[in-house]
Amino acid sequence: MWEIEVLDALQNIHTPWLDKIMVAITSLGNAGILWIVLAAVLLIIPKTRKAGLCMAIALILDLLITNCLLKNLVARTRPYDVANFTDLIVKKPKDYSFPSGHTAASFAAVTALFMRKEKLLGSIACVVAVFIAFSRMYLYVHFPSDVICGALFGILLAFLSNFLVNKIWEKINERKLSNNSKQND
């Protein structure tokens, strides 16, 4: 299986210091906490509120579709179980492998930032997202296709989120205009 070959090849670049870095990087994606905190901060700041809302909705959609629905529907076994890999340096995840939730949440967040024109923050977040995605394979907890599909699902969900945010903002502006015209009458 080509995916196991890729994961096995990645084992050749392991070093003690890189192991520590990859464990730290992957932990940034645990429960999407980095992205949730970033979305919350952006929601607080009026100038970035739309970006924060877009991220928050993308992350909620990601949780529901990726983690709650797809993982259980596909029920793909983790690579360490398929290959009888015993040298894990992280705690064994308890859920299924497909798609990578860490990757999906990361790319949902990054895409939401770019869709809302947060280029600098989006660029920094993109680097973090790519490292998180890579760390999932380096740590032997996801197949390459889990990571690729996780990124694609995250991107698609951010597009959907951006569409929803635009609709929400239209409704808010319509209400403001309606209220202002009533006050002026």
ABEGO torsion letter per residue (X at the ends): XAAAAAAAAAAAABBAAAAAAAAAAAAAABGGAAAAAAAAAAAABAAAAAAAAAAAAAAAAAAAAAAAAAAAAAGBBBAAAAAGBAABABBBBABBAOBBAAAAAAAAAAAAAAAAGBAAAAAAAAAAAAAAAAAAAAAGABBAAAAAAAAAAAAAAAAAAAAAAAAAAAAAAAAAAAAAAAAAX
